[in-house]
Amino acid sequence: MQTGQQTIWITLAVIALVLARFLFRELRVRRMKTSSLFAVPVLAGIVGAFTIYSVVIAAPNQMTSLVAGSIVAVAVGIGIGLSVAHFTTVQTAAPGVLLVRGSWITVGIWVAALALRLIARWLVSGGQSVVYVNTSSVDGPSLMLNAVLLVMLTTALTTVRLRILTVSRGEPPDATVTAA
């Protein structure tokens, strides 16, 4: 098997795993403690900050694109977060415990959000293949796009969690929902 074919198969396998993860996570009821509701956005923010720092150190020529991309990523992330939150069901199971369930629409929104990274890569590469491996040096545009993706993801996750918290505070505990 040629290296290009291996890369395509690896990419397709990663895409399949990401889709499976989104389906599993979004289509089942998840218990979320309000005390740890923002753990995932904080973790994504830390990874994003490290990636931004990496761009500053390894590819300073990407700073303008990083700033512009981050501004767009925050706006898009808020839109994604509000959209996902709109199609997410939230119920109070007990004080400090929420039952959260996405939908097929939220799966589609998350998948489309991640597809934006591939589209951005295609645009930045001038229409070249989105499957690109550069092992000889740091690929500045790719690193910058990863940082911008993490800004978008952190913003979207934070927005979703803020909306979940807001909805949960306005909803009385549901007697028909039991804590599992």
C-alpha positions as CSV (number, residue, x, y, z in Angstrom):
1,M,0.0,0.0,0.0
2,Q,1.4,3.4,-0.9
3,T,2.0,6.1,1.7
4,G,-0.8,8.4,0.2
5,Q,-3.3,5.6,0.4
6,Q,-2.3,4.8,4.0
7,T,-2.7,8.5,5.0
8,I,-6.2,8.5,3.4
9,W,-7.2,5.3,5.2
10,I,-5.9,6.7,8.5
11,T,-7.8,9.9,8.0
12,L,-11.0,8.0,7.2
13,A,-10.5,5.9,10.3
14,V,-10.1,9.0,12.5
15,I,-13.2,10.6,10.9
16,A,-15.2,7.4,11.6
17,L,-14.0,7.4,15.2
18,V,-14.9,11.0,15.7
19,L,-18.4,10.4,14.2
20,A,-18.9,7.4,16.4
21,R,-17.9,9.4,19.5
22,F,-20.3,12.2,18.6
23,L,-23.1,9.7,18.0
24,F,-22.5,7.9,21.3
25,R,-22.1,11.1,23.3
26,E,-24.9,13.2,21.9
27,L,-27.6,10.5,21.5
28,R,-27.6,9.2,25.0
29,V,-28.6,10.8,28.3
30,R,-25.5,12.0,30.2
31,R,-25.4,12.9,33.9
32,M,-23.6,16.2,34.5
33,K,-22.7,17.6,37.8
34,T,-23.1,21.4,37.9
35,S,-19.9,21.6,40.0
36,S,-17.8,20.2,37.1
37,L,-19.9,21.5,34.2
38,F,-17.0,23.6,32.9
39,A,-14.2,21.0,33.3
40,V,-14.1,20.1,29.6
41,P,-14.2,23.8,28.3
42,V,-11.3,24.6,30.7
43,L,-9.3,21.6,29.5
44,A,-10.0,22.6,25.9
45,G,-8.9,26.2,26.7
46,I,-5.7,25.0,28.3
47,V,-4.8,22.9,25.2
48,G,-5.8,25.9,23.0
49,A,-3.6,28.3,25.0
50,F,-0.7,25.9,24.6
51,T,-1.4,25.6,20.8
52,I,-1.6,29.4,20.5
53,Y,1.7,29.7,22.4
54,S,3.2,27.1,20.0
55,V,2.1,29.3,17.0
56,V,3.8,32.3,18.6
57,I,7.0,30.4,19.2
58,A,7.2,28.2,16.1
59,A,5.4,30.2,13.4
60,P,5.3,33.9,14.4
61,N,4.6,34.8,10.7
62,Q,1.1,33.3,11.4
63,M,0.2,35.9,14.1
64,T,-2.1,38.0,11.8
65,S,-3.9,34.9,10.6
66,L,-4.1,33.6,14.2
67,V,-5.7,36.8,15.5
68,A,-8.1,37.2,12.6
69,G,-9.0,33.5,12.7
70,S,-9.5,33.6,16.4
71,I,-11.9,36.5,16.2
72,V,-13.9,34.6,13.6
73,A,-13.6,31.4,15.7
74,V,-15.1,33.1,18.7
75,A,-18.1,34.4,16.7
76,V,-18.6,31.0,15.0
77,G,-18.1,29.2,18.4
78,I,-20.9,31.3,20.0
79,G,-23.2,30.5,17.1
80,I,-22.4,26.8,17.3
81,G,-22.8,26.7,21.1
82,L,-26.2,28.4,21.0
83,S,-27.3,26.1,18.2
84,V,-26.3,23.0,20.0
85,A,-27.8,24.2,23.2
86,H,-31.1,24.9,21.5
87,F,-31.4,21.3,20.4
88,T,-30.2,19.8,23.7
89,T,-32.6,18.6,26.3
90,V,-31.8,19.4,29.9
91,Q,-33.6,18.1,33.0
92,T,-32.7,18.4,36.6
93,A,-32.3,15.0,38.2
94,A,-31.3,16.1,41.7
95,P,-29.8,19.2,43.2
96,G,-26.5,19.8,41.3
97,V,-27.1,16.9,38.8
98,L,-28.4,17.4,35.3
99,L,-29.5,15.0,32.7
100,V,-28.4,16.2,29.3
101,R,-29.2,14.7,25.9
102,G,-28.4,15.9,22.4
103,S,-30.1,15.0,19.2
104,W,-29.3,14.1,15.6
105,I,-29.3,17.8,14.9
106,T,-26.6,18.4,17.6
107,V,-24.5,15.6,16.0
108,G,-24.8,17.3,12.7
109,I,-23.9,20.7,14.1
110,W,-20.7,19.3,15.8
111,V,-19.7,17.4,12.7
112,A,-20.2,20.5,10.5
113,A,-18.1,22.5,13.0
114,L,-15.2,20.1,12.7
115,A,-15.6,20.0,8.9
116,L,-14.9,23.8,9.0
117,R,-11.3,22.8,9.9
118,L,-11.0,20.8,6.7
119,I,-12.5,23.6,4.6
120,A,-10.1,26.1,6.2
121,R,-7.2,23.8,5.5
122,W,-8.3,23.5,1.9
123,L,-8.6,27.3,1.6
124,V,-5.2,28.0,3.3
125,S,-3.5,25.4,1.1
126,G,-4.9,27.0,-2.1
127,G,-7.0,24.1,-3.0
128,Q,-4.4,21.4,-2.4
129,S,-5.2,18.2,-0.6
130,V,-6.5,18.5,2.9
131,V,-4.4,15.4,3.9
132,Y,-0.9,16.8,4.4
133,V,1.9,15.5,6.5
134,N,5.0,17.7,6.9
135,T,7.5,15.9,9.1
136,S,10.6,18.0,8.1
137,S,9.5,21.2,9.8
138,V,6.7,22.9,11.6
139,D,3.7,23.6,9.3
140,G,2.8,27.1,10.4
141,P,-0.6,27.4,8.7
142,S,-1.7,24.0,10.0
143,L,-0.6,24.8,13.5
144,M,-2.4,28.1,13.3
145,L,-5.6,26.4,12.0
146,N,-5.4,23.9,14.9
147,A,-5.1,26.8,17.4
148,V,-8.1,28.6,15.8
149,L,-10.1,25.3,15.9
150,L,-9.4,25.0,19.6
151,V,-10.5,28.6,20.1
152,M,-13.8,27.8,18.3
153,L,-14.2,24.5,20.2
154,T,-13.6,26.2,23.6
155,T,-16.0,29.0,22.8
156,A,-18.7,26.6,21.6
157,L,-18.3,24.3,24.6
158,T,-18.4,27.2,27.0
159,T,-21.5,28.6,25.4
160,V,-23.3,25.3,25.5
161,R,-22.4,24.8,29.1
162,L,-23.5,28.3,30.0
163,R,-26.9,27.7,28.3
164,I,-27.3,24.3,30.0
165,L,-26.6,25.9,33.4
166,T,-29.1,28.8,32.6
167,V,-31.8,26.3,31.5
168,S,-31.2,24.1,34.5
169,R,-31.6,27.0,37.0
170,G,-35.0,27.9,35.5
171,E,-36.4,24.4,35.5
172,P,-37.8,22.7,38.6
173,P,-36.7,19.2,39.4
174,D,-38.6,16.7,37.3
175,A,-40.2,14.0,39.6
176,T,-40.3,11.5,36.7
177,V,-36.6,11.7,36.1
178,T,-34.6,9.5,38.5
179,A,-30.9,9.7,39.2
180,A,-29.2,6.7,37.7
